[in-house]
């Protein structure tokens, strides 16, 4: 019988892998963290995600990340729903109604790249984390006692890394999920989403730091990020048949932005990218000693900022289970509870809510649009209804519901 090192192998140094590694290491659990990117290109990642909900801020604070991130982000207690078709504000929700529910009655607008930059610095400095950058994970095998991961190191040499468990924080193209033969159930939207980053102050037009903009023809999202220079990210749906190069031409981007907000002057466009949106959940979150978390286990529309947030919630939930196992306070069955809890959240909350969010913004039936907008307005104007709304959208309800699952 082989003897395996008493450590957890984590594949992928994204927000999920890093938060998981830090939570484990701070509880005196050994971690081997493997990341394909190196020090030379780790920060050269496509801008995405960055709205951190109150429940997530509590978790980031637990691992010591919040104090590093707050100065680099924007505290945003209020967010807006707008009717672009009529050019009016529908509803303004204020997280201050959650002041008795959380120490963080606001979201923090802080991009994913800043989160991983700060978390990586902490991981490098922690003695319980064995960090392997510029290392490609290629395969793994497991038995009843442990796991062997096959990697290619920075010199091109094949190596074997051993541990008690392996966690996939690799993202949607997870090798571990594919090797386990786990179905990634769901669908992909026909239309692609265009993201345009602009250096412009939209607050002078009445916008909050976070805005969801309903329109039957061209819905949008508008979010503010701290600089320098301060940037705003605008999302638009696109024609599925349109050519990518045509959609991202500077002239086309300017025309779309002027259609959104006619200023008569060219916008200072910082960057743009086009991406496909998936709504998928892995059929299983765990097989033996191999566990999925974050985008490896579930991907969804970014509307509502639930992808990265729910992934970090996976990481903390899983860390608690692995810590209990490592301390012999729980047995291997705790991982089954992780899988049941977090898969339920992915299906019943993250997927359901993000699908609902997109339908709300893109609704074309005038009667349904009016009913949706009236419901949002009533909820925002009633403190108790607003609190219930925000407990759901800020993911507190999903955490409480998951905790009740044995």
Secondary structure, DSSP 8 states (H G I E B T S, - for coil): -----SEEEEE--SHHHHHHHHHHHHTT-EEEEE-SS-TTTTT-------EE-HHHHHHHHHTT-HHHHGGGSEEE-EEEEEETTTTEEEEEEEGGGGTTT-S--SEEE--HHHHHHHHHHHHHH-TTEEEE-S-EEEEEEE-SS-EEEEEE-TTS-EEEEEESEEEE-S-TT-HHHHHTT--EEEEEEEEEEEEEEE---GGGGT--SEEEEE-SS--EEEEEE--SS-EEEEEEE--TTS-HHHHTSHHHHHHHHHHHS--SS---EEEEEEEEEEEEEES-SEETTEEE-GGGTEE--STTS-HHHHHHHHHHHHHHHHHHHHTTSS-TTHHHHHHHHHHHHIIIIIIHHHHHHHHHHH---HHHHHHHHHHHHHHHHSHHHHHHHHHHHTTHHHHHHHHT--
